[in-house]
């Protein structure tokens, strides 16, 4: 049944609850989508999803209307079924969604729709619709600039295909004071969409605005654990408060921002004794068979500051309520198992910094030079680090800049802008302790006009590292998954120039390295040049949690123009050493205005087939099939041994 063909009953006509319930079951996805689109964007995607479901579920009439089922339905157009139940539910959903966008006032009780929904509720997960393309993002931005009635008018036109008089009646029934102004706002969005109403209807029905087909991500796991630990510690503190007040002695001295000690253990006290920290001699790395953080020498002008080290170790073991703590995903935040290794202790800009290593984690403690309050502590997992991964650590961040502490085997440091592949690296000065001058951090930038990467040179060669908002910079490589190599040469730098602006999608996920692999080259139809297909895979320190992007890089006059993301996946072995295969496709428009479904797979593929909206088969690992604008197709590939493999998703 098509709700847009419904001829509505007057707003005053009673609706039987059973009739409304039947309409709700039949049109539930459309009603939830309608609520999601009309709800104010400032609520956030997770709350909009839950609120949209709550509004649809609360739209049923509260009481049974006797005899209303016997009222004959109105006359309808030929071929268009009448559903007054849906019209009633739509008005109710619109009214509640518009009320949710009203500001809260001190002297008035909030409406039920203005508060977070009681049901449904999801604990420990954040839900949001699947991401769409650039057109869906642009439409979402235009809708966010409208008022609630303006969004409602646009959605009724595009989703339910209602004519303007019916939109006016529906908005009036939903409580809109000036429906004509809402229609005028909707006209502005239609004017910005050159493709017209048909394109708008297709975009509104896309997965970007479907709150019934959802992706799930965890909430802030570290904060949840900290809250649970804090609640447990508070309960324990109440029980043993009297005993704690009676403990004699002051310990080793003031612990700064650390929480009060609630237990005494000889092994734990030795681990937190600044005199017991492990210190490595400056030249040990030259004789060692290992090249990782364990052979970094102790450096910094405050390496002998016992009070600073005591505070750092105490905050590590028991961060107090004033401490800002962070950890990369999968990194434990408990105290050290034994005496940690001291890598650095010194003044960096306006803070005192201590870097410690316990074999599994790098821990950075920072406090203002003017006081010992307002401390921060960061944890990063670095197990199984090699010489390439242990090249540098972030030692300080100030005003959008980052300073690195480089490994003792680094002979030269420089900065290279990834978006300028033909440019030369700029030398980066370092102190005798190995601390670099400030470098503009791309992890903090709001746009992507440049991407400064750290180029470190040792006896083996030059390696590119980039800041992704964590203690350890990520290594950038190129080549097949079985043998990734450091980025070198104009071709690899040009491909990375068109990939760099996609790196924010893997920011702050505990990324160890990012490899970009050109798995196919394709000659475009109608003589439009030659395109590259790349697979970019971000590996994490913890193992799981990898992220994979398949890119389509068409010829461009701008060497830094980002490629189009054809597919993406998380926790997938594709494009990695365990499964060095990938298949992806895009809907591409030629310079002549014709549309094609283009697909490419790695060299293992013997054929590629597209089905659904577009039918076609290509031999080998490439496919190009003529299509219509907006066509949707399913990709399927077969390997040389006949194994069927689907597209990356």
N, C-alpha and C positions, 0 to 999 in steps of 0.2 A: 504494500500500500504506500502511496506517495503522499506524505502529509501536506505538501505544497498544493495539492489539488483539493484540499478540504474546503467546503463551504461552511463557515462557522455559524453556530447558533448565536443568538443574542447573548450578551454577557449575563443577563438576568435569568436565562433559562436553566432550570436545575439539571444537574448531571448526577446520575446514579453512581455510587461508589464502585460498583462492580464494573460498570461501563468504563469509568476512569481507570480502574486497575487493569482492565484488558488493554486499554490504549497505552498505559505506562509500560506494560510488559512488551508490547509490540514495538513501541517507538522509544524505548529507554535509551539506546545509544545516541539517537538524534537529540533527545531532550538534554542529556548530559553534555553533549557537544555544544548545544545552544547556550547552556548555562556557563560553560567554560569560556566561550568566546565573549560573553557579555560581562563576566566578572571583571573587576578592576585588576590590571596587570600588576599593581604594586603588592598584591597579596603573595606573589611568588607562585611558581608552577606547582609545587607540591600542595600548598594549601588550596589553590584554585581547583586542582583535581578532586581533592576530598570534598570541598565545598560544593562543587558542581554535582557530585553524586548525592550529597546530602539534600540539596535543593530539589533535585528530581524526585528523590524518595519522599520528601515532605510535601509534594504537590498534590497528593490525593485529597479529596474532600474528607472532612473529619467525620461526617455522619452519613448514614444511609438515607437516601431520599425516597420515601415510599411512592411507588407508582410511577416513578419517572421512567422506568424502563418501558412502560406501556405507551409513552408518548411517541408518536410516529416520527421518524427522522425527517429532516427537511428534504426537499427535492434536490437532486444533484445533477451535475452535468453528466452527459452520457460517457461512460468509460472511466469516470473519476469517482471513486468511493468516498462517501461522506463519513467523517469521523469527528463528531463534536467532542468526544472525550479527549482527543489529542489537542484540539483547539483550547479546551479548558486548561489542560495541563500546561500547555505552552504559555498561556497567560500567567498562570501561577509561578512557573519557573522564571519568566521574565520579571515579574513583580519582585520576587525575592532576590534575583541577581542584581537588579537596579538598587534595591535597598542596601545590599551589601557594599555598594560603592559610596553610600552616604557617609559623611564624616560623623564621628562620635561627638556628642555634645555633653557638657558637664551637667546641665540641668534637665536632661531628658534620659529616660531609660533607653538603653540600646535595644534595637530590634534583634530578633533571634538570628536573622540572616547576617547581621553585622558581627557576630561572635564566631569564633572557631567552632566547627560542627562537633557535636557530641558523638555522632555516628555518621558515616563510618570513620574508624580510627585505625591507623597503622603505626605500630611501635617499632622503632629501630630501623626503619627504612624510609627513604624519600622516593616518592613516585612522581614521574613526569612522562608526558607523551614522547614518542619517538621523534627524533630531529628530522626536519624536512630540509628543503633546499633553500637557495638564496631567495626565490620568489616568496616562499612561505615566511621567511624571516622578514622580508621587506613588508609584507602584508601585516604581520604581527606588530611591527614598529608603527605602521600607519594607524592600526586600530588602537594601539596604546595611547595615541595622541588625541583620540576622540573622548567625548563624554560617554557615560553609560548609555543614555538614550540613543546617541549617535551610533555606538557599536550595535545596539539592539536593532536599529533600523537597517543597518548594513547587513547584518546577519540574517534578518528576516527576508530581505531581498535575495541574498545570495544562496542561503541554505534552504529556505522553504519556498523560494521563488514567488513570493507574494507581490501582487501589484501594490502601487503606492497607496491607493484608498484603503486596501485591506491592512497594510502596514500601519496606517494612521489609526484605524479602528483598534487594532491589536495593541498598539502602544498606549492609546487612551485607556483601554480596559486594564492595562497593566499599571496605570497610575502616572503616566508621563504627562506633565502639564503642557508641554509645547511640542507635539509630535512633528509639526512642520519644521521646526529648527533641527530636530534630529534627522529628518530626511535631507535637509540642506547639508548637514555634516557628512552624511553618507554619500551625497553627490560629490563631495570633495575627494573622497577615497576612490570613487568610480572614475573620476577624471584623472587621477594619478595612475590608474591601472589602464594602460593603453590596450590591453588584450580584451577588455570589456567584461560584461557580466558572466559570460560562459567561463572565462578564465577564473573569475572571482569565485564562482560556484565550485569549480574543480579544486581551487586552493583551500576553500573552507572545508572540503571533504577529505583533505589529505591527513596523513598520520600526525602531522605537526599539531593539529587541533583535535586529536582523538583521545579524550581522557578515558576511554575504555580499553585502549591498547597501549600498555604502559611499560616503561623501563623502571627498574628498581636499583637504587644505590644505597649504601649504608649511610647512616647519619655520622656525626663526628664520633668515631669509636673511642678515640683517646679521651675526649671530654666525658663521654659516658663512663668510661672506666675510672676517670679521676673523680667524677661525682659519686660513683659507687664506693670507691676507696675512701673518699672524704666522709661519706655517711657511716661507713664501717668504723673509720678512725674516730669519728665523733662519738659513736656509741661506746667504743672501747674507752675513750677518754673519760666519759661520764662514770663508767664503772670503776676505773682505777685512779680517778682524780686525787683521792685522798692519799693513796700510796705514792703517787708521783710528787705531790707537794712535800712529802717527807723524805725524798731522796737527797742525800748529802752531796756536796761537791758541785763544782762549776764546769767539769769536763775540761776540754782543751782551750776554751776561750769563747768569745762571741762568735756566733755562726751567721750573722747577717740576716738575710731573708729566709733562712731555713726555718722549718717548723720545729716546735719543741721536741726533744728526744723523748720517746716513751718506752724505750727498751735499751738495755745495755748488753752487748754481746762482744766478747773479746775479738773474734774474727772480724766482725763488722767494724769495730773501732780501729783495728789495724788497717783495714781497707780505706778508712776515712782519715787516716793520719797523714798530713802533708809530708811528714818526714819519710814516709814509706813509699811515696810515689816512685815509679820506675823512671829512671833517667838514662837516655841512650847517648853514648859518646858521639861527637860530631863525625868521626871517620868510620864508624862501624858499618855503615851501609856499603862501603867500598869492598869490604872483605866478606860480607854476608852473602849466602846463597839465595836469600829472599830479597825481593824488592817490593815492599809494601809499607803500610803505616808502622809496622813493628820496628823498622830500622830508621824511622825518622828521628833525628837528634832533638834534644830538648833545646828550645830557643825562646827568646823574648827577654825584655829588660826587667821583667818581674818574675823570672823563674825561681828566685830565692825569696819571694814574698810569702812567708808562711801564713800570714793572716788572710791574704787573698786566696791561697790554695785551700785553706781550711773552710772558708765560706763557700767556695766552689764545690768542694766535696760534700759539705753538709747539705747544700741546696740540692745537689744531685740525689742524695739519699732521701731527703725529706723536703721537697719544695713547699714553701709556705704559701698562704693565700695571696700574697702580693707578687708572687713570681709568675711571669709569663712563660709558660711551658709549651713546647711543640715537639712533634715527633713525626718522622716520615712513616707512611703506612707499613705495618708489619714490624715496627721497631719496639722492643720492650723498653719500658721507662723505669724499671726498678734500679736499686742501688748496685754498685759494682760487686762482683763476686770476690774480687781480691783487689790488691793495690793496683790502680790503673797506671798507665804510662802517660807521662806529661809530655805533650808535644810542643805547647807554646803557652806562655804567660807574659802578657805585655800590654802596653797602652796602644790602642788603635783608635785614632780620631779622638772622640770624647768619652770613650769607655775603656774599662779594663777587661781584657778578654783572657780566658783560660780554655785551651783545647786539650781534651783528655781522650785516651783510647784504651779500651778494655779487651781487645781482641775481637769483639763483635760490633761495638758501636763507637762512633765519634760523638763526644759530648762537648758542646760549646756553652760556656758560662760567660755572661757579660753583665757588668754593673756600671753605673755612671761613675766617672772619675771624681765627681763632686760628693758622692755619698755611697753608702752600701745598700740603699733601698731601691726598689724598682728593678730588681734583678730579672734576668731572662735566662732560660736554659733550653737548649735544643738538642734533640737526639737524632742520629742518623745511623742506619744500619750499613756496615761496610765489610761484612764477612766475605772471605775469599777474594779480597782485592788483590790485583796484580799491579805491576809497575805502571801500566797505562791508566788504571782506575785510581791509583794512589798518587797521581801527579800533583794535585792541588786540593785545598780545602778553602771554604769561605771563612774568612776571619772577621769580616766586618761589613755592615751595610749602613749607609748614611745617604739620605737625600737622593735616593734612586741609583746610587753608585754602590759598587761592591769591591772589596779588597780580597785578594787571595793570598794564602800562605802556600808557597810552592815546595815541592819535594826537593831534597838536597841534590838529586841527580839532574834536575832541570838546569840546563846551561843558558837558555835564552827564553824570555817571555815576550810575547807581542800580542797585538789585538788585530783581528781581521773582521771586517764587516761582511757577513755572509751574503748580504743583498747586493754587494758589488763584487762579482766573481773575478773581474779583471783587475781589481785593486790590489795594492801591495800591503802587507801587514805593517802596522805601526809599532815600533819598539816600545816596550813597557818597562819602566824603571822599577827596581826592587831594592829594598833595604838589605843590609848584610844578613838579616835574619830570614830573608826570603819573602817579605811582605810586599806585594805589588802596590803601585799607585792605584788610585780609584779608576774603575772601569764602569761605564754606563751599563746598568743591568737591564737586559731585555725582559727579564722576568717581572720587572716593575713597570714597564712601559704600557701605556694605554693604547698605542697604535703600533704599527709595524713599518716605520719609515727606515729603520736600520736595525741590524742585529749583530751586536759586537760579541764575537766569540774569542775565547782565549786560545792562542796558539802557543804550545809549549814544545821546546826542542830539547832532546837529550841525545845520547850517543846513538840511539836507534833511528831517530827521525823526528818529524814534527807531528804533533797530535792536536786536533781541534777539540776544545771543551767548551761547553756553554752552561750558563747559569739558568736553572729552572726553578729557582726559589728555594733551594735546599742547601745543606752544608756541603754536599759533594757535587761539583759540576758534572754534567753528563758528557760522556765521550761521543763524538759524532764520527760515524764511519760510513763507508760505501762498499758495495759489492754483494755477491751472493751470500745467503745465510751461512753456507758452509765455510766461507773464508772471507769474512768482512775485513776491510783494510782501512787505514787512515785516509781521510779525504785529501786528494792531490790531483793536480791537473785541471785544465780549464773545463773539461766536460763535466767532471764530478762537481766542481765548484758551481757551475751553472745550474745543475740539477738541484743542488742544495740551496742556491739562491731562490729557486721557486718553491722550495719546501720549508724554508726557515720560518715563515709566518704561520705555519701549521703547528709549530712546536708548543704554543700555549695550550693545546689540547692535552698534552701529557705533563703539564706543569704540576709540581707538588704531588707526585704520585710515587716517589721513591725510585726514580728512573736512574738506572746505571749507565745505559748507553742507548743511542738511537742510530739505527742502520737504515740507509736509504738505498734500495736496490732497483735498478732499471731492469725489469723482468721481460720487457717486450718493446719493440719498435714497430710502428704501424704507419704505412703510407695512407694518407687520408683520401677519401673519394673526391672527385672533381678537381684534382690537382691542388688541394689545399695544403700541401706540404707533408711533413713527417712528424708524427707525434710520438711521445715517449710515455710508457706506462711504468709507474714506480710503485714499489711497496715499501712503506716506511714503518719500521717496527721498533717500539720502545721496550727494552728489557728492564726489569726491576731488580733491585738488590735482593729481594726476598724470593724471587723465582716466579710465582704466580702474579697476576695483575698486569700482564703485558697488554699493550695497545697496538693495534695494527691499522694503518690507513693505506688504501689503494688510491693512487693518484693518476689522473689523466692530464698530461702536460702537452697541450696543443701548441703549435708554433705561435710565438708572440714577439712583438717588437720590443717589449720590455723584458730584459733578462731576469728581473726580480718579480715578475708577475706570478702569483701563486697558482699552482695547479688546482684542478677541480678534484674534490674528494669524491671518488666513485663508490667507495664502500669503506666501512670501518667495522672493527670488531674488538672485543675485549676478552681476555683469558683464552685466546685462540692460539693454537700452535702454528697456524698458517704463516708463511713467510719467515719461518724460523728454522733452526738446524734440525728440529724433529720432523717438520713437515714443510720442506722447501718448495711449496707450491702455492699458487694464488691464481684466482680467476675473478675478473671484475668487468663491468661494462657501464657505459654512459649513453644518454640520449644527446646527440651532438648536432649542431646546426652548421651547415656549410656557409661559405661566403655567398653562394648563390641562393640562399634561403631555404634549402632543402634539409630535411631532418633524416638522421640515420641513427640506428642502434649500433654502436661500436663496442666491441668486446675484445679482450686479450687475456691470455693465460701464459703461465710460464712454459718453458720448453717441453715439459712432460706431457702437455696436452696434445692429443691427436686430432680432436675435432671439438667444435663449440656449436651448441644449438640454442636458439632463442624461441620461446613459445609464449602463449598468452595473447597479448595485444599485437605482437609482431612475430611472424614465423620466418625462420631462416636457419641455415646451417653453413658453417664454414669449416673447411679442412685445415688442419694444422692448429696453431694456437691463436689465430686472428679471425675476426668476424666483422663484417660491415653490411648491414641490411637497411634498405630504405624504410622509413617509418613516417608516421604522422606526428604533428606536434602534440605533446602530452601523452604519447603512447607509453604503456607500461608493459614490460616483458620480463619473463623468467629465463635466467641463464642456466645452462647445464653443460658440463664438459665431460669428455671421456679421455682417459689416459691411453697410452699406447697399448697397455695390457687389457683394455676394455673396462677398467674401473671407472665408475661414475662419480664425479666430484662436482659439487655445487659451487656457486659463487660465494665470495667472501661476504659475511654478514655478521 
